[in-house]
Every structure is written in C-alpha cells, then in structure tokens.
Amino acid sequence: MLCFGIRFLPEDIGELQSNPQYRLMNQINFADFGQLGGHFMTGIFVIFPEIQVKCDVLVRTVGITTNALWLAMFPVMSVLSVSRVLIIQGFMQPTEALMIVGWLYSIGVWLWGCLTQNLTLNGVGWGYDLTKPGASTLADLEIYVCFPSLGITYIAYLVIVVHVQMVMLHMFCFITQKFCTESSINAQCRLNFYLIVDKRKTVSQNAENFPDNLIFFGIKTIHFCNLTKQAHYRDERLPKRSRQSTTVKIRRRVRVKVAFPKI
C-alpha cells in the first residue's frame, strides 16, 4: 500500500532553498523517492514472475538503479551530519568533496551495473550475480561505504547532543527548545542506525535463511521509512527556527540599547 503526503511550502521558500542543508536534504529525498519507485516495481516483478523471464534486462536495470540510489544516500547523509556539527561549532560549511565522490561512486556503480547486468532478483530481494565481472568486488565495497558512513553520522549526532548539553549550563532558557529538537533527532537517528545495520545484516545472509526473517525484515523496512520521513521534516524546519530565534534575540538587544541609552 502506498501513502502519499502533500505539504504546502512556506512563503519564504526561496530563502530556505538557499540553505545548504536544505539542498542536502533534497538530495536524500530524491534518493528515497527513487528507491520507492524501485521497490514498487520490485513488487510487480515478484507478483508476476513471467516479467523476469520476458524482460530480464528491464528487471535487472530497475534493481541496479534502486541499489545505486541506496548507495548515494550514505555520503550525502554523512556530509549533512558533519555540516550540522560545524555549524553548531561556529565553523564554515564543509566542502562537498565527500558528497561528490559518493555520487561519482554511485553513478559508476550504476553504469557498470547497466553494462554487466550484475544484479538479479532472488525471491523478494536483490543480490549481486557473482558470475558477472566485478560483482564480488562491488559487494565488498558496499560494506566499506555503508558502515563507515553510518558510523560518521551516528558520532556526529552524539557530538551535537553533548555540545548542546554543555551549552545549556550557560544559556538554559535560550537553548531548551533547541535541545529538545536535537535530542529527538538524535533518538530517531539512533533507531535508524540500528535498523539500517540490522537490515544490511539480514540482506547479507544466505538466501536459505532469508525467508525465515522476511516478516521481521518487512517490519524494519516500514519503521525505517516512517522514521526517516519524520527526521527529514524536522531537519527542514530547523533552519527556519534558527533564523527566527536569532531575529528575536537581535531585536531584544536593540530594545535594551534604546531603553537604556548610555550617558
């Protein structure tokens, strides 16, 4: 069952689009939307297995595209988490070198997969066809890309929460709302981290054991999709809240200067 949500854009969407974090979130949304289409097509291929026989190239291409979008999500996620740490610490935005390398890697995996057709549909899950050239190497590279990116993201949000707790000692009233937001995001990202790692471990198991874990795999996938959507919505609201808080603080300072002029 597919659920579509419609959300109206704020009036200051132009200012929001100029925010680097907002653009990074849109890239993750693009990757998630592409994966949604791939999973929807996968369901059709499973229900009608004759499509896998008659249109093998189409089926493999859909799986290769979905897998490439899955891989592209990890470097963007790492850059987004690191950028949040640098913004809180008062530094400039980080370079997008890691994100560019990640996208180039994902595009390379997609092009090589389309040429060699190295992904196949086994039952209800996708897996590398190890008879194709380079398939085993790409399968190992996925592990080296996914888990370090998850580790960087997890550590970054832990740093954010620790930093906010330290700042609360000096600015308790101003930082309370921000701490609640950061804590909720950290809790969601922790749960997403465990779900992704567990999903990756489940998919990496042998095909013989996969049917036994199919129900739990579906439950984890549904929870991961819902939590990711909530985290995206919260992250998109953070830049606007930050600007509003800064504006209120500046106005209060101006009022103090006018009410109590220096003699």
C-alpha positions in Angstrom: 0.0 0.0 0.0 1.3 3.4 -1.0 0.7 6.6 1.0 1.3 10.0 -0.5 1.6 13.1 1.6 1.0 16.7 0.4 2.7 19.5 2.4 2.3 23.2 1.5 5.6 25.1 1.1 6.2 28.2 3.3 6.2 31.7 2.0 10.0 32.1 2.4 10.8 29.0 0.3 13.3 31.0 -1.7 15.4 31.7 1.4 15.0 28.1 2.6 16.2 26.8 -0.8 19.4 28.8 -0.5 20.3 26.9 2.7 23.0 24.2 2.0 21.4 21.8 4.5 18.1 22.1 2.8 19.7 21.2 -0.6 21.4 18.2 1.0 18.1 17.0 2.4 16.5 17.3 -1.0 19.2 15.0 -2.4 18.3 12.5 0.2 14.6 12.9 -0.6 15.4 12.4 -4.3 17.3 9.1 -3.5 14.4 7.9 -1.2 11.8 8.7 -3.9 13.8 6.8 -6.5 14.1 3.8 -4.1 10.3 4.0 -3.6 9.7 3.6 -7.3 12.2 0.7 -7.4 10.6 -1.1 -4.6 7.2 -0.6 -6.1 8.4 -2.1 -9.4 10.0 -5.0 -7.5 6.7 -5.9 -6.0 5.2 -6.1 -9.5 8.1 -8.3 -10.6 7.5 -10.6 -7.7 3.8 -10.9 -8.3 4.2 -11.5 -12.0 7.4 -13.7 -12.3 6.9 -14.1 -16.0 8.2 -10.5 -16.4 11.5 -11.6 -15.1 11.7 -14.1 -17.9 10.5 -12.0 -20.7 12.1 -8.7 -19.7 15.2 -9.7 -17.8 17.2 -6.6 -18.8 14.5 -4.3 -17.6 14.2 -6.1 -14.3 17.9 -6.0 -13.7 18.1 -2.4 -14.6 15.4 -1.4 -12.1 17.3 -3.3 -9.4 20.6 -1.7 -10.4 19.1 1.8 -10.3 17.5 1.2 -6.9 20.8 -0.1 -5.5 22.7 2.9 -6.9 20.2 5.3 -5.2 20.6 3.4 -2.0 24.4 3.8 -2.1 24.1 7.5 -3.0 22.2 8.2 0.2 25.1 7.4 2.6 27.7 10.0 1.6 25.1 12.7 1.5 23.9 11.7 4.9 27.5 11.9 6.3 28.1 15.3 4.8 24.8 16.6 6.3 25.6 15.3 9.8 29.1 16.8 9.7 27.8 20.1 8.4 25.4 20.3 11.4 28.3 19.8 13.8 30.4 22.5 12.1 27.6 25.0 12.1 27.0 24.4 15.8 30.7 24.9 16.5 30.7 28.1 14.5 32.8 27.0 11.5 32.0 27.4 7.9 30.2 24.9 5.7 32.3 21.9 4.9 33.5 21.2 1.4 31.3 18.9 -0.6 34.2 16.7 -1.8 32.9 13.6 0.1 29.4 14.0 -1.3 30.8 14.5 -4.9 33.0 11.4 -4.5 30.0 9.5 -3.2 27.8 10.5 -6.1 30.5 9.6 -8.6 30.9 6.2 -7.0 27.1 5.6 -7.1 27.0 6.7 -10.8 29.9 4.5 -11.6 28.2 1.5 -9.9 25.1 2.2 -11.8 26.8 2.5 -15.2 28.9 -0.6 -14.6 25.8 -2.5 -13.4 23.9 -1.5 -16.5 26.8 -2.7 -18.7 27.3 -6.0 -17.0 23.8 -6.6 -15.6 25.3 -7.7 -12.3 22.2 -7.6 -10.1 19.5 -10.2 -10.0 16.2 -10.7 -8.2 16.3 -13.7 -5.9 12.8 -14.3 -4.5 11.8 -11.0 -3.0 15.3 -9.5 -2.6 18.0 -8.2 -4.8 21.5 -9.7 -4.8 24.7 -9.5 -6.9 25.1 -12.0 -9.6 28.6 -13.3 -8.8 29.0 -14.8 -12.2 29.3 -11.2 -13.7 32.6 -9.4 -13.8 33.3 -7.2 -10.8 30.2 -8.2 -8.9 32.1 -9.6 -5.9 34.2 -6.5 -5.6 31.2 -4.2 -5.6 29.5 -6.4 -3.0 32.5 -5.9 -0.7 32.7 -2.1 -1.5 29.1 -1.7 -0.3 30.2 -2.8 3.2 33.1 -0.4 3.2 30.8 2.5 2.1 27.7 1.9 4.2 29.1 1.1 7.6 31.7 4.0 7.8 29.0 6.5 6.6 26.6 5.2 9.3 29.4 5.5 11.9 30.2 9.1 10.9 26.6 10.1 11.1 26.0 8.4 14.4 29.1 10.0 16.0 28.2 13.4 14.6 24.8 13.5 16.2 26.3 12.3 19.5 28.6 15.3 19.3 25.7 17.6 18.7 23.8 16.4 21.8 26.9 16.6 24.0 27.7 20.1 22.8 24.1 21.3 23.4 24.2 19.8 26.9 27.4 21.8 27.7 25.9 25.0 26.3 22.8 24.6 28.4 24.8 25.3 31.5 25.3 28.9 30.3 22.2 29.5 28.2 19.5 27.3 29.7 16.5 29.4 28.6 17.6 30.0 25.1 18.7 26.5 24.3 15.9 24.5 25.9 13.8 24.2 22.7 16.8 23.5 20.6 18.0 20.8 23.0 14.6 19.1 22.7 14.7 19.2 18.9 18.3 17.9 18.8 17.5 15.1 21.3 14.5 13.9 19.3 16.5 13.9 16.1 19.3 12.0 17.8 16.9 9.4 19.1 15.4 8.9 15.6 18.9 8.7 14.0 20.0 6.1 16.6 17.0 4.0 15.8 17.5 4.5 12.1 21.2 3.5 12.6 20.3 0.2 14.2 17.5 -0.5 11.7 19.9 0.1 8.7 22.6 -2.0 10.2 20.2 -4.8 11.0 18.6 -4.6 7.5 22.1 -4.8 5.9 22.9 -7.8 8.1 19.7 -9.5 7.1 20.1 -9.0 3.4 23.7 -10.1 3.6 22.7 -13.5 5.0 22.3 -16.6 2.8 19.2 -16.9 0.6 18.3 -20.1 2.5 17.8 -18.2 5.8 16.2 -15.1 4.3 12.6 -16.4 4.2 12.7 -17.1 7.9 13.5 -13.4 8.5 11.1 -12.0 5.9 8.4 -10.8 8.3 10.9 -9.0 10.6 12.6 -7.5 7.5 9.3 -6.0 6.4 8.6 -4.6 9.8 12.0 -3.0 10.0 11.6 -1.5 6.5 8.3 0.1 7.3 9.6 1.6 10.6 12.7 2.9 8.8 10.7 4.6 6.1 8.4 6.3 8.7 11.2 7.5 10.9 13.3 8.8 8.0 10.3 10.8 6.8 9.9 12.4 10.3 13.6 13.2 10.6 13.5 14.9 7.2 10.6 17.0 8.2 12.3 18.1 11.4 15.6 18.9 9.6 13.8 21.1 7.1 12.2 23.1 10.0 15.4 23.7 11.8 16.9 26.4 9.6 13.7 28.4 9.8 13.5 28.1 13.6 17.2 29.0 13.9 16.6 32.2 11.9 13.5 33.1 14.0 15.4 32.7 17.3 18.3 34.8 16.1 15.9 37.6 14.9 14.2 37.7 18.3 17.5 37.8 20.1 18.7 40.7 18.0 15.5 42.6 18.5 15.8 42.2 22.2 19.3 43.6 22.2 18.2 46.6 20.2 15.3 47.4 22.6 17.7 47.3 25.5 20.0 49.8 23.9 17.1 52.2 23.1 15.5 51.9 26.6 18.8 52.4 28.5 21.0 54.7 26.4 24.5 55.4 27.6 25.1 58.8 29.1 
